[in-house]
Amino acid sequence: MENDDILRRKIARALFRPPSVSPSEAFVRRVMAVLPPEEAPLPAAFPFLRWLAPALSLAALTLVLAWPGGAGPLSAEALILADGADERRSAWAFEREEPAAGDLLAFVLEEP
Amino acid sequence: MAPEEEEELVRGARAGRREDFEALVRRHHVQVLRLCISLLAVREKGEDAAQEVFLKAYRSLDRFQGDASFSTWLYRIATNHCLDILRKEARRRTESWEELVERDGEALHRLLASPAPSDALEASDLAARVLSHLPEDYRLILTLREAEGLSYQEIAEVLSCSLDSVKARLRRAREALQERLRHFSGPGGV
């Protein structure tokens, strides 16, 4: 069996050859061409603009999320099954969607 | 370039002076290119990876703490980036070790027996295919040591680990590679 050290050197020579690389202006230009464009500097007189816009956006988002959201109008079936405790919501729903005469008749006919 | 001069360039680049970053690219691109080509084994892939490395470095300049040298920091970005690419390639690899041996066992024997390193494209391709069967971290540490010629201390800085860990990992990586190639290194070959 071959000495491990000789084998190690053979392997290193065969498999780990440093590639020949020379300085390349073309590569430097290629890198510089893909860098993101410079940001336009903000006027020195308004440095607070850096944080004002994100702060206002955050405040607006917080308001929207915190505002009590109203549930949509209930369906006719849900109102009929409800115990009538929430009169305000029933009134609001019927204001917009009057049950047709046919709907009410159908309900009466279905009663056992 | 003096360390103070480099620090000045890094400060300038962080402040948005592109010409300072360009000077840093000009200063370090050969090292980064060589490492990426060594690790990925294909020149075009290495060049694309090196370009990505500089782009990542530019975007992360604010995170450069200065606890290591700028070149070590670049090496870290390059090794992490190339490791990601190697892992993706390993998932796509279709050739098993047995298939490689059956197809190119004789060529592998010739490659190991050759007294001088071969620049032939076939030799380079075969070396890359052999190395693709090693775990990526073994391949990385062997490349840093054998191809790049980094000292143990330099490797420890690049990989952010202890000197003992570098020695242990190198030993395991060498053993794994020797185990695979022992049969091809003798006079009889396969």
Interface residues (C-beta under 8 A of the other chain):
Chain A: M1 E2 D4 L7 R8 K10 I11 A12 R13 A14 L15 F16 R17 P18 P19 V21 S22 P23 S24 F27 V28 R30 V31 M32 V34 L35 P36 E38 E39
Chain B: G16 R18 F21 E22 V25 R26 H29 V30 L33 R34 I37 S38 R43 G46 E47 A50 Q51 F54 L55 Y58 R59 L111 L112 A113 S114 A116 P117 S118 D119 A123 S124 A127 V130 L131 L142 T143 E146 A147 E148 G149 R174 L177 Q178 L181 R182 S185 G186
